[in-house]
Amino acid sequence: MPVKSILSRADKQIIQEAVQQELYASHLYKQVANFMQRAGYFGAQAFFAGEASDELEHYEKHVQFMNDMGDVAEVPALPAITERPEGLEAAVQLGLDTEMALGKKYEGWHTAATSPMTKQHLLQFIEIQRKSIGEYGDWLARIERAAGDECGLLIIDKEMGAS
């Protein structure tokens, strides 16, 4: 006999939404990695491929949490990825915007969660988002300082690949 879920309906919905958002972000970053490869930014390609993997790890944490709570995370259908960043700055700005939006969602989910266990689970993602927003902001600041200088952008690209 299956274990009965100890998640409230509201908390299950929150975690299921987080599952969807993390999977979407992973797919988005895979797309960005593909566009960076086409543009010749191979460091950014590696960086965004790593970001895609990180988002899948976040997804797995939500899956494990739901399992621990006697429930199952359902794999959702994802909307098509329509973003097509054509350059390094556009890609990093898209990453920053994505991480900021996800951070706001985690803040809202944390506030709306009904169980202390769900709130505790969500806190780790608020911290992850804070760090990610800072990292993207730092990359964007460096890109802006390069002021379109291709040599400077290639140096930043190389550093992104090494991070």
C-alpha positions as CSV (number, residue, x, y, z in Angstrom):
1,M,0.0,0.0,0.0
2,P,1.5,3.4,-1.0
3,V,2.4,5.9,1.7
4,K,-0.1,8.6,2.2
5,S,1.2,12.1,1.3
6,I,1.8,14.4,4.2
7,L,1.9,17.5,1.9
8,S,-1.0,19.8,1.9
9,R,-2.7,20.4,-1.4
10,A,-1.3,23.9,-1.5
11,D,2.3,22.8,-0.7
12,K,2.1,20.0,-3.3
13,Q,1.0,22.6,-5.9
14,I,3.9,24.9,-4.9
15,I,6.5,22.2,-5.3
16,Q,4.9,21.0,-8.6
17,E,5.2,24.5,-9.9
18,A,8.8,24.7,-8.8
19,V,9.4,21.3,-10.6
20,Q,8.0,22.9,-13.8
21,Q,10.0,26.1,-13.5
22,E,13.3,24.3,-12.9
23,L,12.8,22.0,-15.9
24,Y,11.9,25.0,-18.0
25,A,15.0,26.8,-16.9
26,S,17.1,23.8,-17.7
27,H,15.7,23.7,-21.2
28,L,16.1,27.4,-21.7
29,Y,19.8,27.3,-20.7
30,K,20.4,24.4,-23.1
31,Q,18.9,26.6,-25.8
32,V,21.1,29.5,-24.8
33,A,24.2,27.1,-24.8
34,N,23.3,26.2,-28.4
35,F,23.1,29.8,-29.5
36,M,26.4,30.7,-27.8
37,Q,28.0,27.8,-29.6
38,R,26.7,29.1,-32.9
39,A,28.0,32.6,-32.1
40,G,31.5,31.3,-31.3
41,Y,31.2,31.9,-27.5
42,F,32.4,28.5,-26.4
43,G,33.1,29.5,-22.9
44,A,29.5,30.8,-22.5
45,Q,28.3,27.6,-24.2
46,A,30.0,25.6,-21.4
47,F,28.7,28.0,-18.8
48,F,25.1,27.7,-19.9
49,A,25.4,23.9,-20.3
50,G,26.5,23.9,-16.7
51,E,23.6,26.1,-15.7
52,A,21.2,23.6,-17.5
53,S,22.7,20.8,-15.4
54,D,22.3,22.8,-12.2
55,E,18.6,23.4,-12.9
56,L,18.2,19.7,-13.3
57,E,19.8,19.1,-9.9
58,H,17.3,21.6,-8.4
59,Y,14.5,19.6,-10.1
60,E,15.8,16.4,-8.5
61,K,15.8,18.0,-5.1
62,H,12.1,18.8,-5.5
63,V,11.5,15.3,-6.7
64,Q,13.3,13.9,-3.6
65,F,11.4,16.2,-1.3
66,M,8.1,15.1,-2.6
67,N,9.1,11.5,-2.3
68,D,10.2,12.1,1.3
69,M,6.8,13.6,2.0
70,G,5.0,10.5,0.5
71,D,4.1,12.1,-2.8
72,V,5.2,12.0,-6.4
73,A,6.4,14.9,-8.6
74,E,4.8,14.7,-12.0
75,V,6.9,15.6,-15.0
76,P,5.0,18.4,-16.7
77,A,4.7,19.3,-20.4
78,L,6.9,22.4,-21.0
79,P,6.2,25.4,-23.1
80,A,8.4,25.8,-26.2
81,I,11.6,27.8,-25.7
82,T,11.2,30.9,-27.9
83,E,14.2,33.0,-26.7
84,R,17.0,33.4,-29.3
85,P,19.9,35.3,-27.7
86,E,22.2,36.5,-30.5
87,G,25.1,37.7,-28.4
88,L,26.9,37.3,-25.1
89,E,25.2,40.3,-23.5
90,A,21.8,39.2,-24.6
91,A,22.4,35.7,-23.2
92,V,23.7,36.9,-19.9
93,Q,20.8,39.4,-19.6
94,L,18.3,36.6,-20.3
95,G,20.0,34.5,-17.6
96,L,19.8,37.3,-15.1
97,D,16.1,38.0,-15.9
98,T,15.3,34.3,-15.6
99,E,17.1,33.9,-12.2
100,M,15.4,37.1,-10.9
101,A,12.0,35.9,-11.9
102,L,12.6,32.5,-10.4
103,G,13.9,34.2,-7.2
104,K,10.6,36.1,-6.9
105,K,8.6,32.9,-7.4
106,Y,10.6,31.2,-4.7
107,E,9.9,34.1,-2.3
108,G,6.2,33.9,-3.1
109,W,6.1,30.1,-2.7
110,H,7.9,30.3,0.6
111,T,5.4,32.9,1.9
112,A,2.5,30.8,0.7
113,A,3.7,27.4,2.0
114,T,1.7,26.0,4.8
115,S,4.2,23.6,6.4
116,P,7.4,24.4,8.1
117,M,9.0,21.5,6.3
118,T,8.0,22.9,2.9
119,K,9.2,26.4,4.0
120,Q,12.5,24.9,5.0
121,H,12.9,23.1,1.7
122,L,12.2,26.3,-0.2
123,L,14.7,28.4,1.8
124,Q,17.6,26.6,0.1
125,F,16.4,27.7,-3.3
126,I,16.0,31.3,-2.2
127,E,19.7,31.2,-1.3
128,I,20.6,29.5,-4.6
129,Q,18.7,32.3,-6.4
130,R,20.5,35.0,-4.5
131,K,23.9,33.7,-5.4
132,S,22.9,33.1,-9.0
133,I,21.5,36.6,-9.4
134,G,24.7,38.0,-8.1
135,E,26.8,35.9,-10.4
136,Y,24.8,36.9,-13.5
137,G,24.9,40.6,-12.4
138,D,28.7,40.4,-12.1
139,W,29.0,38.9,-15.6
140,L,26.7,41.5,-17.0
141,A,28.7,44.3,-15.3
142,R,31.9,43.0,-16.9
143,I,30.3,42.7,-20.3
144,E,29.0,46.3,-20.1
145,R,32.5,47.5,-19.2
146,A,33.8,45.8,-22.3
147,A,31.5,48.3,-24.2
148,G,31.1,46.0,-27.2
149,D,34.9,45.4,-27.6
150,E,35.0,41.9,-29.2
151,C,38.4,41.2,-27.7
152,G,37.1,42.0,-24.2
153,L,34.0,39.9,-24.8
154,L,36.2,37.0,-25.9
155,I,38.2,37.3,-22.7
156,I,35.0,37.3,-20.6
157,D,33.7,34.3,-22.6
158,K,36.9,32.4,-21.8
159,E,36.5,33.2,-18.1
160,M,32.9,32.1,-18.2
161,G,34.0,28.7,-19.5
162,A,36.5,28.4,-16.7
163,S,33.9,29.2,-13.9
